[in-house]
Amino acid sequence: MKLAEKRQRLGLIIAGLLLGLFISAMDNTIVSTAMGTIVAQLGGLDKFVWVTSAYMVTEMAGMPIFGKLSDMYGRKRFFMFGLVVFLLGSILCGTAHSIVQLAIYRAIQGIGGGALAPIAFTIIFDVVPPDKAGKFSGMFGAVFGMSSIIGPLLGSYITDNMSWRWVFYINVPLGIVTFLLILLSYHESPRHTRQRIDWLGALTLVPAVVCLMFGLEFGGNKYAWDAPQILVLFGAAAVLFAAFFVVEARAQEPIISYSMFRHRLFAGSTLVGLFSSAAFVVAVVYIPIFVQGVLGGSATNSGLILLPMMLGSSVSAPIGGQLASRFRYRTIMFWSSLVFIAAIYLLSTVTPNTSRTTLTLYMVLVGLGIGPSFSVLGMAGMHHFHAGQRGAASSTMSFVRELGMTVGITVFGMIQRNLFTHDLKQAFQDMGNVVARFQGADPHAMLSPATRTQIPGPILTKLSEALSSSVAHTFLWTLVLAVLSFGFVFWLGREKWQGFAQMPKEAPVVHE
């Protein structure tokens, strides 16, 4: 094959993978902005949390399983299988006539989503030359960051101007293009390692994730944290995770291999990703709330404030990937983590007097600080693994990062709500009736443009100050995550990107 044809084929593969990663990563955020309209039309306010949690549960549970299967039987077939299931779930979601139906269809969609992101990251390292891996890894990292910001904006636009059903239908044309690009362009090597399928590990991991996710979703929302239902869910999750760890220790070919964590570089990358992702998602969620609730912006404007962060991460992710072949992973992440810590600290200083220009600068710094983690950590985490192991390594890292984001937003959501309630009591200690009216309210809804005009000026000022203080102090607590992430950077050692380990010659071959 001529060099020009190879480059063209590689370009088509990269385009397909980027598009597949984008629709998968964007799906949660694009749907969240449409939930108000969906509930208004379908009803089921008490069940709407299932729509989000059903997707996340099946996506997270599927990540390590699909990653392992892709090592065993090939990336292409499981990427395309995941894409087909994701599109089928998207079509079904668009036809839903009740919240329960929508939640079931979202679970189907999540099964497919669990295959797309980790396998896409793995394929990229299979097809690009080692000296180009940093560049393309950075592109993938930038897309991952962009999806969390474009999703809410696109979701708002589609919901306002078309129909909430098109939030799901839009995946279909994009997914078909992805399917054709990968089907026609990606010709995978038939060489894969023959391994046993760890069925017992899958049967303990999936229900463990289900129990944990529903406990986090329902706790403090549908039920009190000490309610029997929540305690049973967390107890079941603990027992099942313990069983999973025992099973994995004895399995011949475990889904999540403990031996991977013996590599200091993999363990360090995974832990840095765990804590940095948890801190990042707090910024993504609470900066729009601050803009809309304190500065008085609309829902669209509050989403637009995240664009500077996207710009920062879009610049630093590719740069970090390219620098990985010249500098140690630890060196790159050391400086980017310092920027991230500084950015989170600056966010903890916001007040009602903070200008939009200042806030924009802070968001750019957040993006610059988090961007390299999207590319460099993936390269570092898979540094020691050959092609027969990279799928499991990539999916394990994706699983841990997703878990960190989910637990992080739940824990820091509790912190923010408690701080907000406390600040309200302090602000209205002589106005009990006002506290009774506003205590525990959702500040995002309570301080929408329509509601703000109905609130007396002095009361609105106190509410804004209370919300601002709670968000600022939440970011101050988020510094703990950023600092923990920085601490584990030193586990990354002295390595820098020099290409992947080669597949052992004695590895058995499975012919497709």
BELFENVEN-V525224 format. One line per field, one symbol per residue. ss: DSSP state (A for helix, B for strand, O for the rest). Layout:
# BELFENVEN-V525224
ss->???
This chain:
# BELFENVEN-V525224
ss->OOAAAAAAAAAAAAAAAAAAAAAAAAAAAAAAOOAAAAAAAAOOAAAOAAAAAAAAAAAAAAAAAAAAAAAAAOAAAAAAAAAAAAAAAAAAAAOOOOAAAAAAAAAAAAAAAAAAAAAAAAAAAAAOOAAAAAAAAAAAAAAAAAAAAAAAAAAAAAAAAOOOOAAAAAAAAAAAAAAAAAAAAOOOOOOOOOOOOOAAAAAAAAAAAAAAAAAAAABOOOBOOOOAAAAAAAAAAAAAAAAAAAAAAAOOOOOOOAAAAAOAAAAAAAAAAAAAAAAAAAAAAAAAAAAAAAAOOOAAAAAAOOAAAAAAAAAAAAAAAAAOOOOOAAAAAAAAAAAAAAAAAAAOOOOOOOOAAAAAAAAAAAAAAAAAAAAAAAAAAOOOOOAAAAAAAAAAAAAAAAAAAAAAAAAAAAAAAAAAAAAAAAAOOOOAAAAAAAOOOOAAAAOOAAAAOOOOAAAAAAAAAAAAAAAAAAAAAAAAAAAAAAAAAAAAOOOOOOOOOOOOOOOOOOOO
